[in-house]
Amino acid sequence: MIQDITPYQYKNEYTPGPPGKKDILLFYDGQKALLLKKEEEIAFPAFEEAEAYIDRDRLYQEYTYLFSVDDTRFYLGNPAFCVDGLCAIGYTWEDIRIFRSMGPKHLCFAGITGWQLHRWYENHRYCGHCKSPLKKDEKERMLLCPQCGNMVYPRISPAVIIAVTHGNRLLMSKYAQREYKKYALLAGFTEIGETLEETVEREVMEEVGLRVKNITYYKSQPWSFSDTLLMGFFCELDGEEEITLDEEELALAEWFERDAIPVTPDDISLTNEMIMAFKNNER
């Protein structure tokens, strides 16, 4: 999966400090990230490279520490920086979906994780209680309101990925009105006051009108594309197999025999891993 970057080690401890010349700058503009494409791989600018194109005083003062991968520290660049010079030497603005298909994996994981934090900072400039500007805390990844003391932490939304099985068959679906057109598993966000198992039962009933039993946890995955912590579950059909489709959520849902499942491995998503586990008779 996208977070499996061994032998590299992701370190999310909040240890802000001045960057070194070899440390990495991440720039984002909406759904796009600034990067250099080299065939099937990407690269991000280091501070020493950016020095030639961005005012050095601003460069080393206006940044936000994000995380480290091994000994390389990653920083969020000020969105007000002019990056025309970097674009002139080959850097381009690319849709963040590029991180699902390019390499190396540790940089793709850093790129999408940085984007999640970028959106959090962009969307929480002011206190939701008293409207005062928020300040970055020095000890933890938190935004603090100096007026009312409100503390704001990054949002992580729990959601479930659901593999519904019926003997030798797996229920697969396609989303309605989304850019992602491939087959997927049922999924949904956990509501307030609801257990994960209850989420599984509710989402299956709402989306395809089926009851399930023997709900079993599989594995989890951080999914920065949607600020989500995904938790995968396998479960078995309990009762009739006739599908009642929620057409607002799904374009279709159908049962597939194990050897006819239309999917190939991609080592990116929890959904794909769960589908392949069933297809390969590992579940």
Disulfide bonds with the S-S distance in Angstrom:
none
